[in-house]
Amino acid sequence: MAGETILAIDDSPTVRKLMEMILSTEGYRIITAADGMEGIAKAKVEEPAVILVDFVMPKMNGFQVCKAIKETANLQDTPIILVTSKGETVGSKFVNLLGITEYFTKPFQPEDLLERIREVIDRSPRPQALAAAETLVAATETVIEAEPVEVAETVEETPPAPSPEAPALPPIPGLEERVEALVRATLQRFFKEEFPSIVRSVLPAGLGSSSEAGAQSGKNVSLSGDLSLFPLPDILQLISIQKRTGCLWIGSEENHAEAFFEGGLVVFAALEHKPPEDLIGRLLMESSKINAAQLRHALADSEKSGVPLGQLLVRGSLITAAELLSVVRIQSQRTVYRALGWKSGRFAFTREPLPAAFAGTGLSLSVDDLILEGVRRIDEWQVISQKLPSLNIILTRLISNAEEMGKINLNPSELKVLQLIDGKRDIKAIIRDSGMGDFEVCKILYVLMSTNLLKKVGETERSRRTPQFL
């Protein structure tokens, strides 16, 4: 039953805010901590029913936090849920050793998180404090029954007899469930009917820039405004909650993006000015579906005929429809991730039928998944940018011979990036030649630099700017 205290330990302020929003709406009391040390201190005082611990954090990682919790006398029986990101492996040996009750990966659906917490609480023994309190109450009742109350023998005027007590009302079956359903229905009605009007009242009226007005002219614009006043994650959540169908236009100083929704799910998203690594052809080559010669030929045919590249490749049996859908999914995800990093700009949502080109493709992306993965990337980039503030940095290897490189335990992607580092290429060229995404490459470079396998030797003279892959 909701009402228990949940402690969430995560270094991402956005993830903490999302956790707080998800859990508080279900009636839980949620407290948060930004790192392991703060989390352990709060856990000792609050004694929560469940502790959520992020796997990768500064100061103390998830395993260290779990170990410290289990070594604390009043927290030894507290259930721990370890939260990991995709690609992070958690060995069952460590899980059993540290008493981790559950673990699962981000991004996750709110329903999955709530279900996991309910399961953990239901399996957990009653808190010691509650058991002690019940024991004390029982003992007190025994003493009261055992000791008769002395009555004074002085004769006094007999007070009127008290009215007979009203009979206790019988319990109403299903009352708690009906109240909960009523609260849920009220909240849903608020978000669907009243919340949009509140949002519109605090946002500037009308459309912002001339390009936005041109993009949305003649369309049914139901919501528009400034991203600095109403952040994109909130806009996406609103569209998802209301299960809207239409197009969301997002514009920053450097780029524009469009995301098409059907029933609150993203079915396609693309940037107006796509970076090379996000192009359909590049993604197909990256996944070894086509080669460079096939791509050049298909691009020439597409330019002549006006038929989209993906359709031409499927018609020519160079790729399957499923393979095309797979790279469109990656392109759409990367578009949303990048847009989530825009702190200023404009947005406009138009309610309109889904374009025929996007109907029935089978692509549907959860807004919750996109936000959680997007904010994870943003948080990681804040760390990465401390070592890699520009894509024009030139790096060199500190280990050059093949024998020594073979001794290093690297996965294929890390090894591929390491082999491209020659003291001449800048990061932008490494991204281009790797056939991988810019965020993935920069994350690998950060790890290699942190383990003293690379060092910076210079920077190219091109325009120096912070990477824009978010």
Summary of the structure (lengths in Angstrom):
residues: 470
radius of gyration: 29.2
end to end distance: 39.4
largest distance: 114.0
contacts: 1348
relative contact order: 0.08
helix: 49%
strand: 15%
